[in-house]
Amino acid sequence: MIRFSLLTFLSLLPTLSLADPVFEEKRGLVVIEAESTGSRLGDWKKKTDVPDFEGECHLEFTGNQTISGPPESPLKYKFRISKEGNYTLTIRARKRLETKREDISNDCYVALEGDFEAGGEAPLKVLKSDTKMFGGSAEGWGWAISLDANHEKFPPVYKLKAGETYELTIHGRSKNFNIDRIIFYHESLDRREVQNKKLDESKVVEEGLVVTPARVTRRLTDREGRVVEAQLVEVDGMTVVVIVGSRRHRIEVETLSDEDQLFISSWWAGEE
């Protein structure tokens, strides 16, 4: 996350690159909405035109050609594992077709970083590198469930360790490919049940905090009189961590009005 004044924050809001939250695995599941990334979207565009999407929106890749292209516009997602074992990756996806050809607009690249081993047939090098993952439906939402490395197909299975944090990177590959949510599920769970069940997004791990006051929403005003509505998350030194929309930012406390500074101080001390 970046330190800046509220004035700078307001002027740069559309173009900021923000830190990724860390999602918590629970009962063998990691569920992440596609839009829950701190990465710049780049050629990914927020859309709401495919019915039955989860969360606030879905993302459509608008770069490259509909057939394929190089890795573009990386989206990063971090998560922490408490239950070790083999986890399979599946992505709720849709291929928006512009022609009658059905084998296009149906893939992205995926790569996982962290301390893990291959959990299935896919070599570790394939799992750690930008590898084509394909699937989805042209009629609505389907699922991407397979990797393609040099025309050899593998299930995306990772042997993950308890207590470790991992980072999944999704690059755009073919134009018009849409992603809605990302799921890692433990080998003890059934894939079809996981895909068909209504699942809540995994909770974000609050790192480095022992006790924190309840989050509150407040209209913050800077010394120039500019206003932004934000959810207060924590105070870290001379900055306050806030959420605007679904994104986290840091604001220098001293750039805020006297009233806001007093409120933040009281709130963080548990007096509000």
Secondary structure, 3 states (H helix, E strand, C coil): CCEECHHHHHHHHHHCCCCCCEEECECCEEEEECCCCCCCCCCEEEECCCCCCCCCCEEEECCCCCCCCCCEEEEEEEEECCCCEEEEEEEEEEECCCCCCCCCCCEEEEEEECCCEECCCCCHHHHHCCEEEEECECCCCEEEEEEEECCEEECCEEEECCCCEEEEEEEECCCCEEEEEEEEEECCCCHHHHHHCCCCCCCECCCCCCCCCCCEEEEEEECCCCEEEEEEEEEECCEEEEEECCEEEEEEHHHECHHHHHHHHHHHCCCC
